[in-house]
Amino acid sequence: MTYCVGIKVADGLVCMADGRITSGNQLSAARKVTFMESGVGSGSAVGADTASTGTHRFVIMNSGLRSVRDKALTYLRAEVRETEGGLQTLLAAVEAFSRCLRRVRAEDGTFLEESKLSFNVHALIGGQLTGDDDTGLYLVYPEGNWIEVDERTPYLSIGAVTYGKPILDRVVRSDTDLASALKAAYLSFDSSRFSSSDVGYPIDLLTYRRTDRQWRMISFEYDDLRDQRRWWNTQIKCLASSLPDDPWIDALVPRIDPD
């Protein structure tokens, strides 16, 4: 399983992906974030603590079978190289990835079904390319169809989405500042990690700020964010304890005076 989330706010984009890979009873780690060049360059996963000019690159986060994901990305790199002038808009990149995904499905779908494996690759694609007036964020389904993020619900997520959704729904709005959106993305991951054994560290956190059009990325291991986890656990317990007593406490937990 996986947990990836993308958030679009007025200031830019926030992306987050966990790095846990499960295969039966085996656990491993792998990066689920890929930076793709929009022109003649080749796509590659970018290491931690990096910054990159954003108008020539877009980001793809994936859940599902890694073999399908890798093959689709390989086809996408080839298509980008063969596209005269490169990909000018993020929509063009989304359409190109969708074509590559359908190609993989046509080639491998039957064989995967015979092996009782699901063609279950989902993708979040975000960025702002040279022909885009604004940032974009899309979710591509295994069939190659897609949806775009909506202003009323300015985030998209894939994988184990159930546990992190309440935090995002309560906190994130289209006018949320980038720093707060980043914190919300982390807290949604922490909720998912806490309740799902298939989601876990390491994690990759990314931001794209519209003012300077720069991608920034950093990775964290479990011990790196110990203080944040402890703070969050303490705050949740304190808030739960300080919830107003009315209208139910007196009726359901009445005080009993000692004899």
C-alpha positions as CSV (number, residue, x, y, z in Angstrom):
1,M,0.0,0.0,0.0
2,T,1.0,3.6,-0.4
3,Y,0.0,7.1,0.8
4,C,0.6,10.0,-1.5
5,V,-1.1,13.4,-1.3
6,G,-0.9,16.6,-3.4
7,I,-2.3,19.9,-2.3
8,K,-2.9,23.0,-4.5
9,V,-3.2,26.3,-2.7
10,A,-2.9,29.9,-3.9
11,D,0.9,30.0,-3.1
12,G,1.7,26.8,-4.9
13,L,1.8,23.0,-4.5
14,V,2.6,20.6,-1.6
15,C,3.3,16.9,-2.3
16,M,4.1,14.1,0.0
17,A,4.7,10.4,-0.5
18,D,5.6,7.6,1.9
19,G,8.3,5.2,1.0
20,R,7.1,1.9,2.4
21,I,6.9,-1.1,0.0
22,T,5.0,-4.2,1.2
23,S,5.2,-7.5,-0.6
24,G,3.5,-10.3,1.3
25,N,5.1,-10.3,4.7
26,Q,8.2,-8.4,3.5
27,L,8.9,-4.7,4.0
28,S,11.2,-2.5,2.0
29,A,11.6,1.1,1.0
30,A,11.5,2.8,-2.4
31,R,10.9,6.3,-3.7
32,K,7.4,6.8,-5.1
33,V,8.1,10.4,-6.4
34,T,9.5,11.0,-9.8
35,F,10.6,14.3,-11.4
36,M,10.1,14.2,-15.2
37,E,11.6,16.6,-17.7
38,S,9.1,18.4,-19.9
39,G,11.5,18.7,-22.8
40,V,14.4,16.6,-24.3
41,G,15.9,15.6,-20.9
42,S,15.3,12.3,-19.2
43,G,13.1,11.9,-16.1
44,S,14.7,10.8,-12.9
45,A,14.0,10.6,-9.2
46,V,15.5,13.5,-7.4
47,G,17.4,13.0,-4.1
48,A,16.7,14.7,-0.8
49,D,17.5,18.3,0.0
50,T,17.3,19.5,-3.6
51,A,15.8,22.5,-5.3
52,S,14.9,22.7,-9.0
53,T,13.6,25.2,-11.5
54,G,10.0,24.1,-11.9
55,T,8.8,25.3,-15.3
56,H,10.7,22.5,-17.1
57,R,9.8,19.7,-14.7
58,F,6.7,18.1,-13.3
59,V,6.2,15.5,-10.5
60,I,4.5,12.1,-10.6
61,M,3.6,10.2,-7.5
62,N,2.3,6.6,-7.9
63,S,0.6,3.9,-6.0
64,G,0.0,0.3,-7.2
65,L,2.2,-2.3,-8.9
66,R,5.7,-1.0,-9.2
67,S,6.4,-3.0,-12.4
68,V,3.5,-1.3,-14.2
69,R,4.5,2.1,-12.8
70,D,8.2,1.7,-14.0
71,K,7.1,0.6,-17.5
72,A,4.7,3.5,-17.9
73,L,7.3,6.0,-16.8
74,T,9.8,4.5,-19.2
75,Y,7.4,4.8,-22.1
76,L,6.6,8.4,-20.9
77,R,10.3,9.4,-21.1
78,A,10.5,8.0,-24.6
79,E,7.4,9.9,-25.7
80,V,8.7,13.2,-24.2
81,R,12.0,12.8,-26.1
82,E,10.1,12.2,-29.3
83,T,7.7,15.2,-28.8
84,E,8.9,18.2,-30.9
85,G,9.3,21.2,-28.6
86,G,8.6,19.0,-25.5
87,L,5.5,19.2,-23.3
88,Q,4.4,22.7,-23.0
89,T,1.5,22.3,-20.5
90,L,0.8,20.0,-17.5
91,L,-2.3,18.8,-19.3
92,A,-0.2,17.6,-22.2
93,A,1.9,15.7,-19.6
94,V,-1.1,14.1,-18.1
95,E,-2.5,13.0,-21.5
96,A,0.9,11.6,-22.4
97,F,1.1,9.6,-19.2
98,S,-2.4,8.3,-19.7
99,R,-1.5,7.1,-23.2
100,C,1.5,5.3,-21.8
101,L,-0.6,3.7,-19.0
102,R,-3.2,2.5,-21.5
103,R,-0.3,1.0,-23.6
104,V,1.0,-0.9,-20.6
105,R,-2.5,-2.2,-19.9
106,A,-3.0,-3.3,-23.4
107,E,0.4,-5.2,-23.3
108,D,0.4,-6.6,-19.8
109,G,-3.2,-6.5,-18.5
110,T,-4.2,-10.0,-19.5
111,F,-1.0,-11.5,-18.1
112,L,-1.4,-9.7,-14.8
113,E,-5.0,-11.0,-14.5
114,E,-3.8,-14.5,-15.2
115,S,-1.4,-14.1,-12.3
116,K,-4.2,-12.7,-10.1
117,L,-2.5,-9.3,-10.0
118,S,-4.5,-6.1,-10.3
119,F,-3.7,-3.4,-12.8
120,N,-4.1,-0.8,-10.0
121,V,-1.6,2.0,-10.7
122,H,-2.9,5.5,-9.8
123,A,-0.9,8.6,-10.3
124,L,-0.8,12.2,-9.0
125,I,0.7,14.6,-11.4
126,G,1.5,18.2,-10.5
127,G,3.5,21.2,-11.6
128,Q,3.5,24.3,-13.8
129,L,5.1,24.1,-17.2
130,T,6.1,26.8,-19.6
131,G,2.7,27.1,-21.2
132,D,0.7,27.1,-17.9
133,D,-0.6,30.2,-16.4
134,D,-1.2,28.4,-13.0
135,T,-0.1,25.4,-11.2
136,G,-2.0,22.1,-11.8
137,L,-2.7,18.9,-10.0
138,Y,-4.3,15.8,-11.5
139,L,-5.2,12.3,-10.4
140,V,-4.9,9.6,-13.1
141,Y,-6.8,6.4,-12.7
142,P,-5.7,2.9,-13.9
143,E,-7.9,3.2,-17.0
144,G,-6.1,6.4,-18.1
145,N,-9.0,8.8,-17.3
146,W,-8.3,11.6,-14.9
147,I,-9.7,14.3,-12.7
148,E,-8.3,17.7,-11.8
149,V,-8.1,19.2,-8.3
150,D,-11.1,21.4,-7.3
151,E,-11.0,24.7,-5.5
152,R,-13.5,23.5,-3.0
153,T,-11.4,20.4,-2.2
154,P,-7.9,21.5,-3.0
155,Y,-6.2,18.2,-2.5
156,L,-5.9,14.7,-4.1
157,S,-4.6,11.5,-2.5
158,I,-4.0,7.9,-3.5
159,G,-3.3,4.7,-1.7
160,A,-4.5,4.4,1.9
161,V,-6.5,7.6,1.8
162,T,-9.1,6.9,4.5
163,Y,-7.1,7.8,7.6
164,G,-5.6,11.1,6.5
165,K,-8.7,12.5,4.8
166,P,-10.3,14.0,7.9
167,I,-7.3,16.2,8.7
168,L,-7.1,17.5,5.2
169,D,-10.9,18.2,5.0
170,R,-10.7,20.2,8.2
171,V,-7.5,22.1,7.6
172,V,-6.8,22.7,4.0
173,R,-8.5,25.4,1.9
174,S,-7.5,27.0,-1.4
175,D,-6.2,30.1,0.5
176,T,-4.2,28.1,3.1
177,D,-0.6,29.3,3.2
178,L,2.0,26.9,1.9
179,A,3.6,26.2,5.3
180,S,0.3,25.3,6.8
181,A,-0.6,23.0,3.9
182,L,2.8,21.3,4.3
183,K,2.1,20.6,8.0
184,A,-1.4,19.3,7.1
185,A,0.1,16.9,4.6
186,Y,2.5,15.6,7.2
187,L,-0.3,15.2,9.8
188,S,-2.4,13.3,7.3
189,F,0.5,10.9,6.7
190,D,1.0,10.5,10.4
191,S,-2.6,9.5,10.9
192,S,-2.3,7.1,8.0
193,R,0.9,5.6,9.3
194,F,-0.6,5.2,12.8
195,S,-3.6,3.3,11.6
196,S,-2.2,1.4,8.6
197,S,0.8,-1.0,8.7
198,D,1.2,-0.6,5.0
199,V,2.1,3.1,5.2
200,G,5.4,4.3,6.8
201,Y,8.7,6.0,6.6
202,P,10.8,7.2,4.9
203,I,8.7,10.0,3.4
204,D,9.4,12.6,0.7
205,L,8.0,16.1,1.1
206,L,8.0,18.6,-1.8
207,T,6.9,22.1,-2.3
208,Y,6.5,24.3,-5.4
209,R,6.1,28.0,-4.8
210,R,4.5,30.1,-7.6
211,T,6.5,33.2,-6.8
212,D,9.9,31.8,-7.6
213,R,8.8,28.7,-9.6
214,Q,11.1,26.4,-7.7
215,W,10.6,22.8,-6.7
216,R,12.1,21.9,-3.3
217,M,12.3,18.4,-1.8
218,I,13.5,16.8,1.4
219,S,13.3,13.3,2.8
220,F,12.8,12.2,6.4
221,E,13.4,8.9,8.2
222,Y,11.4,7.9,11.3
223,D,13.8,9.4,13.9
224,D,14.0,12.7,12.1
225,L,10.5,13.7,13.0
226,R,10.3,12.4,16.6
227,D,9.6,15.8,18.1
228,Q,6.7,16.4,15.7
229,R,5.1,13.1,16.5
230,R,5.4,13.6,20.3
231,W,4.0,17.1,20.0
232,W,1.1,16.0,17.9
233,N,0.3,13.0,20.3
234,T,0.4,15.4,23.3
235,Q,-1.8,18.0,21.6
236,I,-4.5,15.4,20.6
237,K,-4.7,14.0,24.1
238,C,-4.9,17.5,25.6
239,L,-7.6,18.6,23.2
240,A,-9.7,15.5,23.8
241,S,-9.5,16.0,27.6
242,S,-10.5,19.7,27.3
243,L,-13.5,19.2,25.1
244,P,-16.5,20.9,26.8
245,D,-18.5,18.6,29.1
246,D,-22.0,19.7,28.0
247,P,-24.3,18.2,27.1
248,W,-23.5,14.6,27.9
249,I,-21.0,14.3,30.8
250,D,-23.5,15.0,33.7
251,A,-25.9,12.5,32.2
252,L,-23.5,9.7,31.3
253,V,-20.6,10.2,33.7
254,P,-22.2,11.7,36.8
255,R,-20.2,12.7,39.7
256,I,-20.6,10.4,42.7
257,D,-20.1,12.1,46.0
258,P,-18.2,10.1,48.5
259,D,-20.0,8.8,51.5
